[in-house]
Amino acid sequence: MAHVDQKIEGMYEEVLRRNPGETEFHQAVLEVLESLGPVVTKHPKFLERKIIQRICEPERQIIFRVPWMDDKGEVQINRGFRVEFSSALGPYKGGLRFHPSVYLGIIKFLGFEQCFKNSLTGLPIGGGKGGSDFDPKGKSDDEVMRFCQSFMTELYRHIGEHTDVPAGDIGVGGREIGYMFGQYKRITNRYEPGVLTGKGLTWGGSLVRTEATGYGATFFVNEMLKARKDSFDGKTCLVSGSGNVAIYTIEKIHQLGGKCVACSDSNGVIYDEKGLDLDLIKQIKEVERRRISDYVKIHKHAKYIAGGNIWEIPCQVAMPSATQNEINGKDAATLVKNGCIAVGEGANMPTTPEGVKVFLEAKIAYGPGKAANAGGVATSALEMQQNAGRDSWTFEYTEKKLEDIMINIHQNCFETADEYGAPGNYVLGANICGFIKIANAMVAHGLI
Ligand code: NDP
């Protein structure tokens, strides 16, 4: 707690007291509060209005039972969550995560981060997050459908185009959004595309939404490299995970001239020194829904390292794109020692506080998730714009908009870090820039 300004320290202790056991939420809050000392000194009204204490308390938290029947006819029970964190800048917006590790602390950390990320996009969206401890792995399509229908049977009453607009996250992709949209439509008797984003292209989805988080994170890293008069050209890169974010990060890295040599899943790492064959990864993961270990069945020269640590492979650019706390202090030190000059977080909070410290002290280009992976939610907001105008934009037009948004986020974080005396510190830049906009809106809206 040494880094938290004295004026704020008591607020963090109150967060610990009020939210026992929610370690990921504590971590996310502390990381933001550590940046806010100079902001409250400059804007005392934020202290008077207790803006920080209010931001740390979600506006609404919904927890519900999700009963469903598996293929054997056995009843299963999961827990569903939706945490509506902040509507200061627009309707609550943020994804749904289906993963067995989900509990309130994970959803609150994600929802809290989401508020600042959404603020950084410059688009009119508040912050929220939801999900369930349901594990889609190994489930049949019918089981996933029955689960999604049961989940939406409760969730539908809390969401809406002007209220709360969920999207995907870990374990929730186009298939799950489809089943949830179908159930929403059936219950409400309304064809309301603006209620969910990440929809299929023939029923209200936006081009580029699938690619957006990965492409956006790579655009952000490209900007950090440009700021250092460098580029992706010829750089060896690592991308952890092999899901939605990882796949389109690899694609954009390759388009920008980098060479991605490794990706992973929770079982192991694929290392292909010739550069990953992305068509094969898409076939394995998106079409056949199998494990990446199958990669070496086709490419015999590549290696599959069961239980391996991807961060031990030497690289110049690392883009963690799997899950929270996947890079610890030791991994960060290994990356820096091996010559890594840039880290862009596609995942949310993938680096532990010890790891962040290593990156900041080494003064490498380090883009935290709330800035670097904001392209996903930004393109969701573009999907909402298209839905509201009953329009659909071309791939090129939408991708250009995404790129401009990422350039803008980079510039704002970069300039804010400079303004607050910490040049090159994108953590500070992102936290302050995201916070000030929400705080000003909250002051304007009065005590609510
Ligand atoms: P997917 O479900 O498509 O893929 C997740 C990938 O990460 C899989 O390869 C999975 O491996 C791996 N993974 C998940 N949990 C763990 C774990 N505990 N340990 C090791 N590996 C794990 O999810 P996304 O690609 O959508 O999301 C990845 C990250 O990006 C998350 O942090 C998410 O919050 C963040 N994000 C996603 C956005 C989006 O638009 N989808 C937007 C912004 C951020 P396995 O199959 O073995 O579980």
Residues whose N, C-alpha, C, O or C-beta is under 5 A from the ligand:
A	BS01	NDP	G168 D169 I170 G171 T213 G241 S242 G243 N244 V245 A246 S264 D265 S266 N267 S321 A322 T323 Q324 G346 A347 N348 N373 G376
